[in-house]
Amino acid sequence: MQTDYTVTVVFYSCGDSAVFCMLLILQMFEEVLMCRPDYFKVTYKINPWMSGNVDEELAMEQWQYLRSVIQECGKVVSVIEQSPELPDMVYLSNFRHSERQGERQHFKNWFLKEGYEVFSDDEYFFEGCGDASFSSKDLLWAGYGFRSEKAVYDNVCKLGDFRKVLCELVNERFYHMDVCFCALSSDLALWYPKAFSEETQKRMKEEIELIEVSDADANNFACNALAVDKTIILPTNCTDTRKVLENYGYQVKEVDMSEFMKSGGAVQCLVLKLYKF
């Protein structure tokens, strides 16, 4: 007898290796993981955006509002506690640099406690959902160049029945896939083409319809949005992108991410999607 089931796939990076988590479940559900910013601040510089003093009270308000918006969209939000020694732990799955290596064990422990099986690949750097995301159950967008290594995706694709679109990143201000590309559906995505090599741009255009964001909106992290069905959770001050999305029939909910942008992240960086298929 065949049993209906879904598989939840989480791409979870661990600095000097790649970790993949998969959970076999018997019922469909939609969930994300977030880390409450109890100790969030800018104490070092590991990307071009990091500067300024964080208003910790405002950061907490912004985080709580983002969580409430996601919940209003019908998604389950699980929360992992932040370690006092790890100020960037709020940005889930992006920690190749030594300053963030301590996050590895905290996330691994959470996944194991929740019943996930953890797979490691010690050969290559992989920064998880910062560089890897699905637009459908059978298509993975695979960013590489600054953090993740191209070769790691051969191993990633062994964990499921999906193919990859390799995307070379060439602009150091857009060092992660999730700050220059956002899949809105299986056939539509936001992108900032100047973040990619010319060859990659051609490849991406062959796979999906792409909405180009302006320079100004890209620098306001428009591509670091979160698509929840027909609702797009978008950082504030992305005026051009909002208009285009509304013309495509999307409902746009804006959230102020000013404090998190001081450290190089916005909406998507604060969320780890638990994929179900």
C-alpha positions as CSV (number, residue, x, y, z in Angstrom):
1,M,0.0,0.0,0.0
2,Q,1.3,3.4,-0.9
3,T,1.3,6.1,1.8
4,D,0.9,9.7,1.0
5,Y,3.7,11.8,2.7
6,T,5.7,14.9,2.3
7,V,9.4,15.5,2.9
8,T,10.6,18.7,4.7
9,V,14.0,19.7,3.4
10,V,16.0,22.3,5.3
11,F,19.3,23.6,3.9
12,Y,21.4,24.3,7.0
13,S,25.0,25.4,6.6
14,C,27.6,24.9,9.3
15,G,30.6,27.0,8.2
16,D,33.3,24.6,7.2
17,S,30.9,22.0,5.9
18,A,27.4,21.7,4.5
19,V,24.6,20.3,6.5
20,F,21.3,19.1,5.1
21,C,18.3,18.3,7.2
22,M,15.4,16.2,6.0
23,L,12.3,15.1,7.9
24,L,9.7,12.6,6.7
25,I,6.2,13.7,7.9
26,L,2.7,12.3,7.3
27,Q,0.8,15.6,7.0
28,M,1.3,18.8,5.1
29,F,2.2,21.9,7.0
30,E,4.0,25.1,6.4
31,E,6.6,26.4,8.9
32,V,9.6,28.7,9.2
33,L,12.3,29.0,11.8
34,M,13.3,32.4,13.3
35,C,15.8,33.5,16.0
36,R,14.7,36.1,18.4
37,P,17.3,39.0,18.5
38,D,17.9,39.1,22.2
39,Y,21.6,39.9,21.7
40,F,21.7,41.3,18.2
41,K,24.3,44.0,17.5
42,V,27.0,45.0,15.0
43,T,30.3,44.1,16.6
44,Y,32.5,43.2,13.6
45,K,32.5,43.6,9.8
46,I,32.2,40.5,7.6
47,N,30.2,42.1,4.7
48,P,30.1,45.5,3.0
49,W,26.8,46.5,4.7
50,M,27.9,46.2,8.3
51,S,28.1,49.5,10.1
52,G,26.3,51.7,12.7
53,N,24.9,51.2,16.1
54,V,21.8,49.0,16.4
55,D,18.8,50.3,18.4
56,E,18.2,47.0,20.2
57,E,14.7,47.9,21.3
58,L,13.7,48.9,17.8
59,A,15.3,45.8,16.3
60,M,13.1,43.6,18.7
61,E,10.0,45.5,17.6
62,Q,10.8,45.0,13.9
63,W,11.5,41.3,14.5
64,Q,8.2,40.8,16.4
65,Y,6.3,42.6,13.7
66,L,7.8,40.5,11.0
67,R,6.9,37.4,12.9
68,S,3.3,38.5,13.3
69,V,3.0,39.3,9.6
70,I,4.2,35.8,8.7
71,Q,1.8,34.3,11.2
72,E,-1.1,36.4,9.7
73,C,-0.2,34.8,6.4
74,G,-1.0,31.4,7.9
75,K,2.5,30.1,8.5
76,V,3.8,28.5,11.7
77,V,6.8,30.3,13.2
78,S,9.1,28.3,15.4
79,V,11.7,30.2,17.4
80,I,15.2,29.3,18.4
81,E,16.9,31.1,21.3
82,Q,19.9,33.3,20.5
83,S,23.2,32.7,22.2
84,P,24.6,35.8,24.0
85,E,28.0,35.2,22.3
86,L,26.6,35.1,18.8
87,P,25.1,38.5,17.7
88,D,24.4,37.4,14.1
89,M,22.6,34.2,14.9
90,V,19.4,36.0,13.9
91,Y,20.4,35.6,10.3
92,L,19.7,31.9,9.9
93,S,22.0,29.7,7.7
94,N,24.7,32.2,6.8
95,F,27.9,31.5,8.7
96,R,31.1,30.7,6.8
97,H,33.1,33.3,8.7
98,S,34.9,32.4,11.9
99,E,32.9,35.0,13.9
100,R,29.8,32.9,13.2
101,Q,31.2,29.4,13.5
102,G,29.7,28.9,17.0
103,E,26.2,29.0,15.6
104,R,26.6,25.6,14.1
105,Q,26.1,23.5,17.2
106,H,23.1,25.5,18.3
107,F,21.2,25.0,15.1
108,K,22.2,21.4,14.8
109,N,20.9,20.7,18.3
110,W,17.6,22.3,17.4
111,F,17.1,20.2,14.3
112,L,18.0,17.0,16.1
113,K,15.6,17.8,18.9
114,E,12.8,18.4,16.4
115,G,13.4,15.0,14.8
116,Y,15.5,16.0,11.8
117,E,18.2,13.9,10.4
118,V,21.4,15.9,9.8
119,F,23.7,15.2,6.8
120,S,27.2,16.7,6.5
121,D,29.6,17.3,3.7
122,D,33.0,18.3,4.9
123,E,34.5,19.0,1.5
124,Y,32.9,22.3,0.6
125,F,31.6,25.6,2.0
126,F,27.8,26.0,1.8
127,E,25.8,28.8,3.2
128,G,22.4,27.1,3.1
129,C,19.4,29.2,2.2
130,G,21.5,32.3,1.9
131,D,22.5,30.8,-1.5
132,A,20.1,27.9,-2.1
133,S,16.3,28.2,-2.6
134,F,13.5,26.4,-4.4
135,S,11.0,28.0,-6.8
136,S,9.2,24.6,-7.1
137,K,9.7,21.1,-5.7
138,D,11.9,20.1,-8.6
139,L,14.0,23.3,-9.2
140,L,16.8,24.6,-6.9
141,W,18.4,27.9,-7.5
142,A,22.0,27.4,-6.5
143,G,24.1,30.5,-5.8
144,Y,27.9,30.4,-5.5
145,G,30.9,32.7,-5.8
146,F,31.5,34.5,-2.5
147,R,30.4,32.1,0.2
148,S,29.1,28.8,-1.1
149,E,31.2,26.7,-3.5
150,K,29.9,25.5,-6.8
151,A,30.9,21.9,-6.3
152,V,28.7,21.5,-3.1
153,Y,25.5,21.4,-5.2
154,D,26.4,18.0,-6.7
155,N,26.0,16.7,-3.2
156,V,22.9,18.7,-2.4
157,C,21.1,17.3,-5.4
158,K,21.7,13.7,-4.2
159,L,19.3,14.4,-1.4
160,G,16.2,14.8,-3.5
161,D,14.6,14.5,-6.9
162,F,15.3,18.0,-8.2
163,R,17.6,19.7,-10.6
164,K,19.8,22.8,-10.0
165,V,20.3,26.1,-11.8
166,L,23.8,27.3,-11.0
167,C,24.0,31.1,-10.5
168,E,27.4,32.8,-10.2
169,L,27.5,35.9,-8.0
170,V,30.0,38.6,-9.0
171,N,29.0,41.7,-7.1
172,E,30.5,41.8,-3.6
173,R,27.6,43.8,-2.2
174,F,25.2,41.0,-3.3
175,Y,27.3,38.1,-2.0
176,H,24.3,35.9,-1.2
177,M,21.6,34.7,-3.6
178,D,18.9,35.8,-1.2
179,V,19.8,39.5,-1.5
180,C,19.6,39.5,-5.3
181,F,17.0,36.8,-6.2
182,C,13.6,36.0,-4.8
183,A,11.3,33.3,-6.3
184,L,7.7,34.5,-6.1
185,S,6.2,31.3,-7.6
186,S,7.3,28.5,-9.8
187,D,7.4,30.8,-12.9
188,L,8.1,34.3,-11.6
189,A,10.9,35.8,-9.5
190,L,12.5,39.1,-8.5
191,W,16.1,39.6,-9.4
192,Y,18.9,42.2,-9.6
193,P,20.8,41.2,-12.7
194,K,23.9,43.2,-11.9
195,A,24.7,40.7,-9.1
196,F,25.2,37.9,-11.6
197,S,27.7,37.0,-14.3
198,E,26.5,37.5,-17.9
199,E,26.4,33.7,-18.5
200,T,24.3,33.2,-15.4
201,Q,21.9,36.0,-16.5
202,K,21.3,34.2,-19.8
203,R,20.7,30.9,-17.9
204,M,18.3,32.4,-15.5
205,K,16.2,34.0,-18.2
206,E,15.7,30.6,-19.9
207,E,14.2,29.2,-16.7
208,I,11.8,31.7,-15.3
209,E,10.1,35.1,-15.8
210,L,12.2,37.7,-14.0
211,I,11.2,41.1,-12.6
212,E,14.2,43.4,-12.5
213,V,14.5,45.6,-9.4
214,S,16.1,49.0,-9.6
215,D,19.4,49.9,-8.2
216,A,17.7,51.9,-5.4
217,D,15.4,49.0,-4.5
218,A,18.2,46.5,-4.7
219,N,20.1,48.5,-2.1
220,N,17.0,48.5,0.1
221,F,17.0,44.7,0.0
222,A,13.9,44.3,-2.3
223,C,15.1,40.9,-3.3
224,N,15.4,39.9,0.3
225,A,11.6,39.7,0.4
226,L,9.5,36.7,1.5
227,A,6.8,35.3,-0.8
228,V,3.9,33.7,1.0
229,D,1.5,32.5,-1.6
230,K,0.0,35.7,-3.1
231,T,1.4,37.9,-0.4
232,I,4.9,39.4,-0.6
233,I,6.5,40.6,2.6
234,L,8.8,43.4,1.4
235,P,11.2,45.8,3.2
236,T,10.1,49.4,3.3
237,N,11.3,52.0,0.8
238,C,11.1,49.6,-2.2
239,T,8.6,51.8,-4.0
240,D,9.2,50.7,-7.6
241,T,9.2,47.0,-6.7
242,R,6.0,47.4,-4.7
243,K,4.2,48.9,-7.7
244,V,5.3,46.2,-10.0
245,L,4.3,43.4,-7.6
246,E,0.8,45.0,-7.2
247,N,0.4,45.1,-11.0
248,Y,1.1,41.4,-11.0
249,G,-1.7,40.9,-8.5
250,Y,0.3,40.4,-5.3
251,Q,-0.7,41.8,-2.0
252,V,2.4,43.6,-0.5
253,K,3.0,43.9,3.2
254,E,5.9,46.3,4.0
255,V,8.0,45.8,7.1
256,D,10.7,48.2,8.4
257,M,14.0,46.3,8.5
258,S,16.3,49.3,9.2
259,E,18.1,47.8,12.2
260,F,18.9,44.5,10.5
261,M,20.0,46.2,7.3
262,K,22.9,47.7,9.4
263,S,24.3,44.2,9.4
264,G,23.4,43.2,5.9
265,G,20.1,41.5,6.1
266,A,16.3,42.1,5.9
267,V,13.2,39.9,5.7
268,Q,14.4,36.6,4.1
269,C,17.7,36.6,6.0
270,L,15.7,36.4,9.3
271,V,13.7,33.4,8.2
272,L,14.6,29.8,7.5
273,K,11.9,28.2,5.4
274,L,11.2,24.5,6.1
275,Y,10.4,23.1,2.6
276,K,7.7,20.6,2.2
277,F,7.2,18.3,-0.7
